[in-house]
């Protein structure tokens, strides 16, 4: 890895600078749940400084790495700078981790496929703001790149990356362990036993499906019956409306063209694929089966929060493995030109749509600055019809940093993050169901909730314009009037 960086230093530096431009082109990084992560990092800072009661910070071993990095960086540089620094690091680690993984498997740097990796770095998972999961996958790909080299030193590096992946999110770590085990077994097995390996993988996934289905005490949602086109991983392109779906179709067709050219060369010109092409196909197919075998959402207890969008998260793994297939065949330079056009179009779309979100957050900051100190608010906002990113209200919560408290923020009541609400807290609700009702906008305000201010969308012609209104007993959080 170090030899590659030294040999390609100029290209690595230039591409890295281009990679993080979307982290700086607006006043704030607009990425769904990221706003909630930043807000709760501020709560954690207040707890550390003993400036707030009713909220506590617990020790936990997973789903925490991004939040810890944000808090420590914010303590040194402030929250605005910490957001850009830590998110930029996440993007760079994800891209170069995926790049190294593809290079290790295919035996050559996948420069011609870099535009697709850049798009995936800013795809659905990033814009949903699943930062711990995003970081976990980035570290998992780095670990798998080390596993592929096979030496004792590389295995030690892989173990370190795997441990860090676990602190970020358990799904990324599970992927790392499963893929590493599959790789090692494929190297050691041959003949009939080698052919039985993908069958064993399918059986394990079917067992996982049966296990979730039999746990009747869990509330499971199997609404992940996506079309084949979506589970191929291309749905990572789909973000803010129908035009992303059309662009996803163009990207898929362009990738498919490269596959058709490969088969032509294989059959007519007798050009063979990379030796590990077969393993890449197996991993890709198994990742698609995994999406079908896992529920989309699961609640492990009646009062707990949902572990949500599992299948939607996994398509990022499928997408990277799909790019791995292309890396194992000879992709011509003309394919790079088309990929650059697709990526450029994608980022033009993203810039236009995230600018609207940034305008909405600017409105929220203006309102928050006028509120009394320590005012409790509820953030109620919905995206335009057709948008796949629903968490636009978290940017309102981020606008509260230093000014107000988001009464309905879901993280402290979910018991899935390090910041937890103490029952009876006056700053945030401790009931997950109550938090869900508040952000939906249909929660009926009680006397014990007051004083409370709703920041909500008040202009039917401009969904980015927000207003603030005091709530009364009997008011609904989304309809203060």
Protein Blocks (a to p, Z undefined) as FASTA:
>chain_A
ZZmmmmmmmmmmmmmmmmmmmmmmpmbdcehjlmmmmmmmmmmmmmmnopaghiacdddf
ehklmmmmmmmmmmmnojklmmmmmmmmmmmmmmmmmmmmmmmmnopacfklmmmmmmmm
mmmklmnopaklmmmmmmmmmmmmmmmnopaklmmmmmmmmmmmmmmomklmmmmmmmmm
mmmmmmmpgcjllmmmmmmmmmmmmmmmmmmmmmmmbccdfklcccfklmnopmmmpmnb
jklmmmmmmmmmmmmmmmmmmmmmmmmnopacdfklmmmmmmmmmmmmmmmmpcfbdcfb
fkbccdehklmmmmmmmmmmmmmmmmmpccdfklmmmmmmmmmmmmmmmmmmmmmmmmmm
mmmmmmmmmpcehiacdddddddehiablklmmmmmmmmgokaccfklmklmnopafbdc
dehiakbcfbfklmmmmmnopaccdfklpccdddddfbfklmkbccdddddehiafklmZ
Z
